[in-house]
Amino acid sequence: MPFSADHGHQPTPKRLAQSGLIAARGYGRTTRISTPPLDNLLARGGLDPDGIRARALWTAGDRLRNMARVAAASGYGTARLDGMPGAAPGPRAPITEAVERSSRALLDAAARIDPADWQVVHLVVVEEARLEEVGRNMGFGRKSAALSAAKASLRRGLASLVIAWKLLPPTEAPLSTTPFTPR
């Protein structure tokens, strides 16, 4: 019998994951079904062949993802609760210092990455878009070309953050110089 809310049948987590959904809502909370693309790349060795460099690239992406989540809280507290008309200083005024700090750090990170690479990094890391979709949006029609282009751009962008945030010793390059076949 197909899924129907009338009969109370719920799809299994395996079927939800196969459907391509990122998250499902239920019982007042959101449950993650699939792992983020950045985490998949680390687990499958797709960021860099060297484990230390791959971990540094993932750390840069994870830090960026966390900053974006905190910065996204901006604007929730702008309504005045004391009964007076009007609102806070602006429609997207930060509600805490942490939100303000994360917003500024996110802007700083965007400034340190090439604009074309920033678009890919933002889509994959923050919005958790699939690499193939991002590569196709870059203009590559074949799946292999789309994946390769998106991974290369993502790696370059994250490498810029590794350098800026000094996640590796200064003598270490953020990307391996050995031939790398992305997976």
N, C-alpha and C positions, 0 to 999 in steps of 0.2 A: 504494500500500500504506500503511495507517495506521502511525503511529509504534509501534514495538515495540522494546523493549530486547533481545529475543531476536535480532533481525536486525541490530542495530547501527545502525539509522537514527536520525539526530539531526534534530530540527526546526531549520529555518533561523532565524537571528536575527530576520528580518522576521516570520515566523509567531509567534515567541515574543512579540514586541512587540505584535502584533495581538491576541494572546490576553489581554492585560491584565496579564501577569506583570511584576513589578517587577525581579526578579533571578532568575537561574538558577544552580544549583550544578553544578560539574563540574571534574574534574581538581584537586580540593583547594582550589578558590577559588570565590568568588561573583562573578559578572559582572553588572553593571548592564545592563538591557535598555532600560528607559525612563528618561527624564529626570525628576527630581523635579518635583512640581507648582509649587513656588516658582520654579524655573529656567524652567519653561515660561511662567509668567506674565510674567517679566521679558523673555523672548525675544519674546513676542507682544504686549508693551505692555499687559498686563492689570493691572499694579500701580498705575500712575499715568501720565497723559498726558505729564507733564514727565519727561524722561529723568533729570535729576539727582535728583529726588525718588524716582523708581522705583528708581534705583540705591541710594539711601539705605535704602529699605524692604527691598530685596533683601539689602543688607549686614547689616541688623539680623537678618533671618531666617537668613542664612548663619551669622552669629556664634552665634545661638541654636542652630542645628542642630549646629555644631561643639562647643559647650559640652555639649549633650546626649549626643553621641557619647563625649566624654571622661568625662562623669559616669557613663555606662552601664558603664564599666569597674569601678565600685565593687563590691566583694565577691569579686573573683576571687582575691585573695591572703589570704583569711581563715584558711585552714587552716595549722596549725603544721607546719613542715617539719623541726623539730629532733627529732622522735620523741616529744615530750611530749604527753600527752593535753590536750584542750581546743582552743579556737579563739581567734582574735583578739578584741578587745573586743566585737564585735557581729556579727550575721550579715551585715550589709552595711557593714562597716567599710571606709573608703577605703584603697586600697593605696598611693597616692602623694599628694603635695601638689597636683599638678595635678588629680587626680580630686576632691579635697576643694574646691579653688578653683572648679572648674567646677560642682560640685554646689551650692555656695553661690550662685554667680552665676545658676544656673538658677532657684533658689528666689527670688532677688531679682527676676529678670525676670518670673517668674510673679506676684509681688506688685505689680509696676508696671502690669500689664494687668488690665482688667476680667475677672472670672472667666468670664463667658460668652465673651468674645473669646479668653481664654487657651485654652479648650477647642478652639476652632477653630484657633488658631495652633499649638498643640501637635500636633493631628491632622495638619494640612497640612504644617507645617515639619519636625517631629521624626519623626512616624510616616509621613509622606509619603502620606497618604490623599488620594484624589481629591476635588476640590472638590465635585463633584456628590453624592458619597456623604455628605460632611460636611453639605452643605445639606439633604439629605433627612433626615439624623439630627436636624437642627434643626427639622424639622416641615414642610418645604416639599415638596410633592408634584411640582409641575411642574419640569422640568429647568431652565428659564430662571430661575425664582424661586429654586431651590436654589442655582444657581451665583451669582446676584447676592447673595443673603444671605451665603453663605460668603465671597465675595470682599470684601464690605463689612466683615464682622467681622474677616477676616484683615488688611485694610488698617488698620482702627482699632487692632488689637493691635500690628501692626508699627510704626505711627506712634507709639504710646506708647513703644516701645523706641528709636525714632529720637530722640525728645525726651530720654529718660532717658540714653542713651549719647552724646548730643550729636554725632550724625552729620551734622547740618546746622548752619549758623550760627544763632545764637539768633533772628535776625530773620526767618528763613525758616520757613514753616509746613511740617510734614511731608507734608501732603496738598495737592494742587492745589485751588484754589477754583473753577476753571473747570468747567463741566459735563463729566462724565466718564461715558462709556458703556462699562462693562466688556465686555471681549471674551471 
